[in-house]
Each structure stands twice: as structure tokens, then as C-alpha cells.
């Protein structure tokens, strides 16, 4: 009986989270004229793409943007190309500055991505961008909202955000500004994997254990390391996350994971 109650609670929680995310997606579509979707081929961004397809009857009516540093895993490029074709995505790939030396790239990874994202938003004149971040990923994301404005300099001022009542957007953008939209903001890592299982969402094979290690978070090759794990499928990942003591981003080596560095990157327009 207790097991059934737990299953019912999980299902109800996923349904509530999904409904909120779909509402945010549709509200954004009604408010903005030129929306982009930032896709990293990671679990969060791919789940967000899946939901956008669900919100619009299997179609994605927005430009999908991949900011490419040239240092992604080959498995990520393969996934991008496969699902861009299978899902009929309007995919735009913008090349970031390529820094060949892995150590130098790792030191500048956040800055490189931020600069490339700024250029892409200006080039394509996006007035809004869907981003698959979650509050539980990093302490600096706890102040984020579903609709988070960036000014003309791409800066984010958490003290001067528009009122967001019951998930409704008060669109106060001025010319040259844009909105970051976060449909997955209230989700946590375990919620996400349970939803991936429920919906049978495609995932990158790097998330599954090989030789006792797997990736929990995907970034550039020089900035990312696998963590110890025996989880070889989604069910085993879910079971592992119920007891793990390691943070989701413990495999990230980039300096941008440090709180003080993340603060500085906010000023560059990093999300």
C-alpha cells in the first residue's frame, strides 16, 4: 500500500511539473515574436525540446540554437545531427571562439560561451531564449524566475525583475533587451530522470555507465569528467540518485563552477 502511495505521489508530482512547464512554454509563445531554443544535447535541454514538441503537437515552431565551442563530445554531435533530422528542427549552429589548448579552454569556457551566445542573440534578433536550467543545479540559480529579463548589455539584475504573479508574465522589455525563459526551473535531477523514463525521451549514451563511470552533466570535453557509477540504464540512474551524496555537477572542472566566477559571468550575459 505504501508503495502505491509513493507511485501515485511521483506521478502526480510529474504531472504538476509538466503542466507548469507547458504553461510557461505556451505563455512565452504568446508573448514573443522571435524565440530561440538553446540546445546543448544534454538531458535538460533535450527534455525541454521534448516538451516544446508536446506543447505544439509534435512540432517545434522556433529556431533551435547550438553554440558550438568545437570541444563537445563526438556523441553529442551525433545526437544533435540525428534528432535535428528526425524531429525536423530548424537548427542553427553558431561557432564560438575555438581555443585549441584544453587548459586554456577550460579557464575561459564560460566566457567563450557567453560571448558566442551574445553574438547569436544579436545576429538572429531573438527577443526571447528558452534555456533548460533548474534552480537546484547551482546556488546562483535560486533567484531565477521562469521569465528572466536581460538588459541591452545582456546583464541580469535579480533585484529589478518584473512581477511574476502565479506564473503570469508581465512583459516589460524595452528595445534591445531579451527574455530568458526557464520552463524546467522547478524540476530537480531526480524529477527529470523520472520524466525521461515516463516519456521515453532520448538520452545521450554518455549518461550510462561504462567501466564503472558515467557522466551526470555534459559540457565540453576539457571541462567535464565522469563520476563513479554502475548505473547502466535509466532505472538504475533513478535508484542511484535516491542515495547519492555527490552533487550533479561534481564532474565539471571548469572554473565557472566556482560561485565567484559565476557571479562575474552573469555580467557577460551567461545564464
MARDO-478087 format. One record per residue (C-alpha): residue number from 0; residue in one letter; x negated, y negated, z. Coordinates in pm, whole numbers. Layout:
<node n="NUM" res="a" px="X" py="Y" pz="Z"/>
...
//
This chain:
<node n="0" res="x" px="0" py="0" pz="0"/>
<node n="1" res="x" px="-285" py="-238" pz="87"/>
<node n="2" res="x" px="-446" py="-157" pz="-246"/>
<node n="3" res="x" px="-129" py="-252" pz="-434"/>
<node n="4" res="x" px="-106" py="-581" pz="-244"/>
<node n="5" res="x" px="-466" py="-658" pz="-338"/>
<node n="6" res="x" px="-400" py="-581" pz="-706"/>
<node n="7" res="x" px="-87" py="-796" pz="-705"/>
<node n="8" res="x" px="-277" py="-1084" pz="-544"/>
<node n="9" res="x" px="-558" py="-1063" pz="-801"/>
<node n="10" res="x" px="-312" py="-1052" pz="-1091"/>
<node n="11" res="x" px="-111" py="-1345" pz="-953"/>
<node n="12" res="x" px="-429" py="-1547" pz="-897"/>
<node n="13" res="x" px="-550" py="-1483" pz="-1253"/>
<node n="14" res="x" px="-210" py="-1578" pz="-1393"/>
<node n="15" res="x" px="-211" py="-1904" pz="-1198"/>
<node n="16" res="x" px="-565" py="-1989" pz="-1308"/>
<node n="17" res="x" px="-486" py="-1907" pz="-1670"/>
<node n="18" res="x" px="-170" py="-2119" pz="-1668"/>
<node n="19" res="x" px="-359" py="-2416" pz="-1527"/>
<node n="20" res="x" px="-636" py="-2379" pz="-1786"/>
<node n="21" res="x" px="-388" py="-2351" pz="-2073"/>
<node n="22" res="x" px="-210" py="-2660" pz="-1946"/>
<node n="23" res="x" px="-535" py="-2859" pz="-1940"/>
<node n="24" res="x" px="-619" py="-2743" pz="-2293"/>
<node n="25" res="x" px="-281" py="-2840" pz="-2433"/>
<node n="26" res="x" px="-276" py="-3170" pz="-2246"/>
<node n="27" res="x" px="-616" py="-3255" pz="-2396"/>
<node n="28" res="x" px="-493" py="-3168" pz="-2745"/>
<node n="29" res="x" px="-201" py="-3408" pz="-2699"/>
<node n="30" res="x" px="-421" py="-3693" pz="-2575"/>
<node n="31" res="x" px="-727" py="-3692" pz="-2801"/>
<node n="32" res="x" px="-774" py="-3717" pz="-3177"/>
<node n="33" res="x" px="-1118" py="-3561" pz="-3232"/>
<node n="34" res="x" px="-1213" py="-3288" pz="-2985"/>
<node n="35" res="x" px="-1524" py="-3071" pz="-2988"/>
<node n="36" res="x" px="-1584" py="-2745" pz="-2802"/>
<node n="37" res="x" px="-1930" py="-2687" pz="-2658"/>
<node n="38" res="x" px="-2015" py="-2319" pz="-2707"/>
<node n="39" res="x" px="-2327" py="-2162" pz="-2560"/>
<node n="40" res="x" px="-2218" py="-1800" pz="-2627"/>
<node n="41" res="x" px="-2223" py="-1740" pz="-2252"/>
<node n="42" res="x" px="-1936" py="-1576" pz="-2062"/>
<node n="43" res="x" px="-1778" py="-1905" pz="-1950"/>
<node n="44" res="x" px="-1781" py="-2081" pz="-2287"/>
<node n="45" res="x" px="-1662" py="-1768" pz="-2468"/>
<node n="46" res="x" px="-1376" py="-1725" pz="-2221"/>
<node n="47" res="x" px="-1285" py="-2089" pz="-2277"/>
<node n="48" res="x" px="-1283" py="-2030" pz="-2654"/>
<node n="49" res="x" px="-1059" py="-1727" pz="-2599"/>
<node n="50" res="x" px="-813" py="-1939" pz="-2401"/>
<node n="51" res="x" px="-808" py="-2211" pz="-2665"/>
<node n="52" res="x" px="-724" py="-1943" pz="-2923"/>
<node n="53" res="x" px="-449" py="-1821" pz="-2690"/>
<node n="54" res="x" px="-313" py="-2173" pz="-2646"/>
<node n="55" res="x" px="-282" py="-2219" pz="-3023"/>
<node n="56" res="x" px="-154" py="-1879" pz="-3137"/>
<node n="57" res="x" px="-488" py="-1727" pz="-3231"/>
<node n="58" res="x" px="-633" py="-2035" pz="-3400"/>
<node n="59" res="x" px="-891" py="-2287" pz="-3279"/>
<node n="60" res="x" px="-795" py="-2628" pz="-3423"/>
<node n="61" res="x" px="-1112" py="-2804" pz="-3303"/>
<node n="62" res="x" px="-1477" py="-2821" pz="-3407"/>
<node n="63" res="x" px="-1697" py="-2573" pz="-3220"/>
<node n="64" res="x" px="-2037" py="-2722" pz="-3139"/>
<node n="65" res="x" px="-2354" py="-2527" pz="-3063"/>
<node n="66" res="x" px="-2654" py="-2733" pz="-2952"/>
<node n="67" res="x" px="-2949" py="-2512" pz="-3050"/>
<node n="68" res="x" px="-3290" py="-2555" pz="-2888"/>
<node n="69" res="x" px="-3445" py="-2283" pz="-3104"/>
<node n="70" res="x" px="-3519" py="-2084" pz="-2788"/>
<node n="71" res="x" px="-3199" py="-1881" pz="-2749"/>
<node n="72" res="x" px="-3195" py="-1501" pz="-2721"/>
<node n="73" res="x" px="-3150" py="-1321" pz="-3055"/>
<node n="74" res="x" px="-2843" py="-1153" pz="-2904"/>
<node n="75" res="x" px="-2686" py="-1498" pz="-2855"/>
<node n="76" res="x" px="-2741" py="-1598" pz="-3218"/>
<node n="77" res="x" px="-2596" py="-1264" pz="-3332"/>
<node n="78" res="x" px="-2286" py="-1318" pz="-3119"/>
<node n="79" res="x" px="-2245" py="-1674" pz="-3247"/>
<node n="80" res="x" px="-2258" py="-1568" pz="-3611"/>
<node n="81" res="x" px="-2030" py="-1267" pz="-3563"/>
<node n="82" res="x" px="-1746" py="-1444" pz="-3384"/>
<node n="83" res="x" px="-1772" py="-1764" pz="-3585"/>
<node n="84" res="x" px="-1678" py="-1543" pz="-3881"/>
<node n="85" res="x" px="-1428" py="-1313" pz="-3707"/>
<node n="86" res="x" px="-1242" py="-1596" pz="-3533"/>
<node n="87" res="x" px="-1260" py="-1836" pz="-3829"/>
<node n="88" res="x" px="-1438" py="-2105" pz="-3627"/>
<node n="89" res="x" px="-1522" py="-2446" pz="-3765"/>
<node n="90" res="x" px="-1875" py="-2413" pz="-3629"/>
<node n="91" res="x" px="-2128" py="-2695" pz="-3629"/>
<node n="92" res="x" px="-2485" py="-2620" pz="-3521"/>
<node n="93" res="x" px="-2691" py="-2921" pz="-3415"/>
<node n="94" res="x" px="-3064" py="-2865" pz="-3372"/>
<node n="95" res="x" px="-3222" py="-3009" pz="-3060"/>
<node n="96" res="x" px="-3586" py="-3114" pz="-3042"/>
<node n="97" res="x" px="-3795" py="-2798" pz="-3071"/>
<node n="98" res="x" px="-4077" py="-2767" pz="-2817"/>
<node n="99" res="x" px="-4282" py="-2461" pz="-2908"/>
<node n="100" res="x" px="-4472" py="-2422" pz="-2581"/>
<node n="101" res="x" px="-4243" py="-2227" pz="-2340"/>
<node n="102" res="x" px="-4373" py="-2401" pz="-2027"/>
<node n="103" res="x" px="-4321" py="-2748" pz="-2174"/>
<node n="104" res="x" px="-3977" py="-2649" pz="-2299"/>
<node n="105" res="x" px="-3883" py="-2522" pz="-1954"/>
<node n="106" res="x" px="-3989" py="-2853" pz="-1798"/>
<node n="107" res="x" px="-3781" py="-3055" pz="-2046"/>
<node n="108" res="x" px="-3494" py="-2817" pz="-2123"/>
<node n="109" res="x" px="-3218" py="-3024" pz="-1962"/>
<node n="110" res="x" px="-3342" py="-3348" pz="-2116"/>
<node n="111" res="x" px="-3369" py="-3186" pz="-2461"/>
<node n="112" res="x" px="-3012" py="-3052" pz="-2447"/>
<node n="113" res="x" px="-2873" py="-3378" pz="-2309"/>
<node n="114" res="x" px="-3033" py="-3584" pz="-2587"/>
<node n="115" res="x" px="-2906" py="-3345" pz="-2855"/>
<node n="116" res="x" px="-2555" py="-3346" pz="-2710"/>
<node n="117" res="x" px="-2550" py="-3727" pz="-2702"/>
<node n="118" res="x" px="-2658" py="-3740" pz="-3067"/>
<node n="119" res="x" px="-2396" py="-3479" pz="-3168"/>
<node n="120" res="x" px="-2112" py="-3665" pz="-2995"/>
<node n="121" res="x" px="-2210" py="-3988" pz="-3168"/>
<node n="122" res="x" px="-2263" py="-3820" pz="-3506"/>
<node n="123" res="x" px="-1925" py="-3645" pz="-3509"/>
<node n="124" res="x" px="-1745" py="-3925" pz="-3323"/>
<node n="125" res="x" px="-1589" py="-3689" pz="-3069"/>
<node n="126" res="x" px="-1362" py="-3866" pz="-2822"/>
<node n="127" res="x" px="-1349" py="-3554" pz="-2604"/>
<node n="128" res="x" px="-1551" py="-3235" pz="-2547"/>
<node n="129" res="x" px="-1437" py="-2907" pz="-2394"/>
<node n="130" res="x" px="-1703" py="-2772" pz="-2157"/>
<node n="131" res="x" px="-1688" py="-2437" pz="-1975"/>
<node n="132" res="x" px="-1831" py="-2540" pz="-1638"/>
<node n="133" res="x" px="-1699" py="-2426" pz="-1298"/>
<node n="134" res="x" px="-1720" py="-2603" pz="-963"/>
<node n="135" res="x" px="-1874" py="-2301" pz="-789"/>
<node n="136" res="x" px="-2180" py="-2295" pz="-1020"/>
<node n="137" res="x" px="-2368" py="-2587" pz="-865"/>
<node n="138" res="x" px="-2316" py="-2823" pz="-572"/>
<node n="139" res="x" px="-2322" py="-3128" pz="-804"/>
<node n="140" res="x" px="-2019" py="-2995" pz="-990"/>
<node n="141" res="x" px="-1792" py="-3000" pz="-686"/>
<node n="142" res="x" px="-1694" py="-3362" pz="-758"/>
<node n="143" res="x" px="-1600" py="-3291" pz="-1120"/>
<node n="144" res="x" px="-1241" py="-3313" pz="-1241"/>
<node n="145" res="x" px="-1053" py="-3145" pz="-1523"/>
<node n="146" res="x" px="-1075" py="-3471" pz="-1719"/>
<node n="147" res="x" px="-1407" py="-3645" pz="-1654"/>
<node n="148" res="x" px="-1487" py="-3967" pz="-1847"/>
<node n="149" res="x" px="-1834" py="-4062" pz="-1970"/>
<node n="150" res="x" px="-1910" py="-4425" pz="-2047"/>
<node n="151" res="x" px="-2079" py="-4574" pz="-2355"/>
<node n="152" res="x" px="-2418" py="-4478" pz="-2212"/>
<node n="153" res="x" px="-2291" py="-4121" pz="-2153"/>
<node n="154" res="x" px="-2310" py="-4174" pz="-1777"/>
<node n="155" res="x" px="-2071" py="-4017" pz="-1526"/>
<node n="156" res="x" px="-1960" py="-4220" pz="-1225"/>
<node n="157" res="x" px="-1773" py="-3990" pz="-987"/>
<node n="158" res="x" px="-1664" py="-4291" pz="-777"/>
<node n="159" res="x" px="-1487" py="-4457" pz="-1071"/>
<node n="160" res="x" px="-1287" py="-4170" pz="-1218"/>
<node n="161" res="x" px="-928" py="-4221" pz="-1334"/>
<node n="162" res="x" px="-648" py="-4097" pz="-1112"/>
<node n="163" res="x" px="-559" py="-3735" pz="-1185"/>
<node n="164" res="x" px="-223" py="-3653" pz="-1031"/>
<node n="165" res="x" px="-103" py="-3293" pz="-1046"/>
<node n="166" res="x" px="-336" py="-3224" pz="-1336"/>
<node n="167" res="x" px="-194" py="-3507" pz="-1548"/>
<node n="168" res="x" px="-442" py="-3722" pz="-1736"/>
<node n="169" res="x" px="-443" py="-4098" pz="-1705"/>
<node n="170" res="x" px="-639" py="-4174" pz="-2021"/>
<node n="171" res="x" px="-827" py="-4499" pz="-1965"/>
<node n="172" res="x" px="-1107" py="-4455" pz="-2220"/>
<node n="173" res="x" px="-1247" py="-4760" pz="-2391"/>
<node n="174" res="x" px="-1419" py="-4775" pz="-2730"/>
<node n="175" res="x" px="-1744" py="-4576" pz="-2734"/>
<node n="176" res="x" px="-1654" py="-4366" pz="-2430"/>
<node n="177" res="x" px="-1556" py="-4000" pz="-2433"/>
<node n="178" res="x" px="-1396" py="-3743" pz="-2204"/>
<node n="179" res="x" px="-1543" py="-3416" pz="-2079"/>
<node n="180" res="x" px="-1266" py="-3159" pz="-2033"/>
<node n="181" res="x" px="-1320" py="-2865" pz="-1797"/>
<node n="182" res="x" px="-1045" py="-2601" pz="-1829"/>
<node n="183" res="x" px="-1231" py="-2347" pz="-1610"/>
<node n="184" res="x" px="-1312" py="-2584" pz="-1326"/>
<node n="185" res="x" px="-1116" py="-2396" pz="-1055"/>
<node n="186" res="x" px="-1241" py="-2050" pz="-1152"/>
<node n="187" res="x" px="-1522" py="-1862" pz="-979"/>
<node n="188" res="x" px="-1758" py="-1599" pz="-1119"/>
<node n="189" res="x" px="-1552" py="-1305" pz="-993"/>
<node n="190" res="x" px="-1228" py="-1456" pz="-1131"/>
<node n="191" res="x" px="-1396" py="-1492" pz="-1468"/>
<node n="192" res="x" px="-1512" py="-1131" pz="-1490"/>
<node n="193" res="x" px="-1172" py="-1002" pz="-1377"/>
<node n="194" res="x" px="-1011" py="-1207" pz="-1654"/>
<node n="195" res="x" px="-1266" py="-1081" pz="-1908"/>
<node n="196" res="x" px="-1168" py="-726" pz="-1812"/>
<node n="197" res="x" px="-795" py="-801" pz="-1824"/>
<node n="198" res="x" px="-812" py="-970" pz="-2166"/>
<node n="199" res="x" px="-1090" py="-752" pz="-2309"/>
<node n="200" res="x" px="-1289" py="-1064" pz="-2402"/>
<node n="201" res="x" px="-1615" py="-1003" pz="-2594"/>
<node n="202" res="x" px="-1930" py="-1049" pz="-2388"/>
<node n="203" res="x" px="-2297" py="-1062" pz="-2471"/>
<node n="204" res="x" px="-2479" py="-734" pz="-2413"/>
<node n="205" res="x" px="-2740" py="-921" pz="-2206"/>
<node n="206" res="x" px="-2491" py="-929" pz="-1917"/>
<node n="207" res="x" px="-2511" py="-549" pz="-1888"/>
<node n="208" res="x" px="-2788" py="-370" pz="-1702"/>
<node n="209" res="x" px="-3081" py="-218" pz="-1889"/>
<node n="210" res="x" px="-3362" py="-60" pz="-1692"/>
<node n="211" res="x" px="-3225" py="-190" pz="-1362"/>
<node n="212" res="x" px="-3192" py="-556" pz="-1467"/>
<node n="213" res="x" px="-2931" py="-777" pz="-1628"/>
<node n="214" res="x" px="-2861" py="-1145" pz="-1688"/>
<node n="215" res="x" px="-2593" py="-1321" pz="-1483"/>
<node n="216" res="x" px="-2637" py="-1657" pz="-1652"/>
<node n="217" res="x" px="-2765" py="-1716" pz="-2007"/>
<node n="218" res="x" px="-2978" py="-2006" pz="-2118"/>
<node n="219" res="x" px="-3295" py="-2048" pz="-2321"/>
<node n="220" res="x" px="-3544" py="-1760" pz="-2318"/>
<node n="221" res="x" px="-3821" py="-1954" pz="-2136"/>
<node n="222" res="x" px="-3573" py="-2073" pz="-1870"/>
<node n="223" res="x" px="-3391" py="-1750" pz="-1790"/>
<node n="224" res="x" px="-3484" py="-1424" pz="-1619"/>
<node n="225" res="x" px="-3281" py="-1111" pz="-1549"/>
<node n="226" res="x" px="-3187" py="-1016" pz="-1194"/>
<node n="227" res="x" px="-3193" py="-669" pz="-1036"/>
<node n="228" res="x" px="-2868" py="-488" pz="-1115"/>
<node n="229" res="x" px="-2732" py="-144" pz="-1204"/>
<node n="230" res="x" px="-2405" py="-281" pz="-1346"/>
<node n="231" res="x" px="-2368" py="-130" pz="-1694"/>
<node n="232" res="x" px="-2009" py="-234" pz="-1767"/>
<node n="233" res="x" px="-1754" py="-496" pz="-1663"/>
<node n="234" res="x" px="-1604" py="-280" pz="-1387"/>
<node n="235" res="x" px="-1948" py="-235" pz="-1230"/>
<node n="236" res="x" px="-2019" py="-608" pz="-1258"/>
<node n="237" res="x" px="-1695" py="-682" pz="-1071"/>
<node n="238" res="x" px="-1785" py="-431" pz="-799"/>
<node n="239" res="x" px="-2136" py="-578" pz="-771"/>
<node n="240" res="x" px="-2009" py="-934" pz="-733"/>
<node n="241" res="x" px="-1795" py="-839" pz="-434"/>
<node n="242" res="x" px="-2109" py="-772" pz="-228"/>
<node n="243" res="x" px="-2399" py="-959" pz="-389"/>
<node n="244" res="x" px="-2595" py="-1212" pz="-182"/>
<node n="245" res="x" px="-2770" py="-1369" pz="-481"/>
<node n="246" res="x" px="-2644" py="-1686" pz="-647"/>
<node n="247" res="x" px="-2521" py="-1671" pz="-1005"/>
<node n="248" res="x" px="-2798" py="-1898" pz="-1132"/>
<node n="249" res="x" px="-3080" py="-1730" pz="-940"/>
<node n="250" res="x" px="-3227" py="-1619" pz="-1273"/>
<node n="251" res="x" px="-3256" py="-1973" pz="-1406"/>
<node n="252" res="x" px="-3615" py="-2104" pz="-1395"/>
<node n="253" res="x" px="-3559" py="-2449" pz="-1540"/>
<node n="254" res="x" px="-3644" py="-2749" pz="-1326"/>
<node n="255" res="x" px="-3296" py="-2883" pz="-1395"/>
<node n="256" res="x" px="-3153" py="-2636" pz="-1140"/>
<node n="257" res="x" px="-3310" py="-2847" pz="-865"/>
<node n="258" res="x" px="-3049" py="-3084" pz="-720"/>
<node n="259" res="x" px="-3262" py="-3396" pz="-750"/>
<node n="260" res="x" px="-3341" py="-3320" pz="-1115"/>
<node n="261" res="x" px="-2974" py="-3254" pz="-1191"/>
<node n="262" res="x" px="-2895" py="-3598" pz="-1047"/>
<node n="263" res="x" px="-3136" py="-3762" pz="-1289"/>
<node n="264" res="x" px="-2998" py="-3566" pz="-1585"/>
<node n="265" res="x" px="-2650" py="-3698" pz="-1508"/>
<node n="266" res="x" px="-2780" py="-4038" pz="-1618"/>
<node n="267" res="x" px="-2876" py="-3886" pz="-1955"/>
<node n="268" res="x" px="-2528" py="-3752" pz="-2013"/>
<node n="269" res="x" px="-2596" py="-3394" pz="-1908"/>
<node n="270" res="x" px="-2285" py="-3206" pz="-1789"/>
//
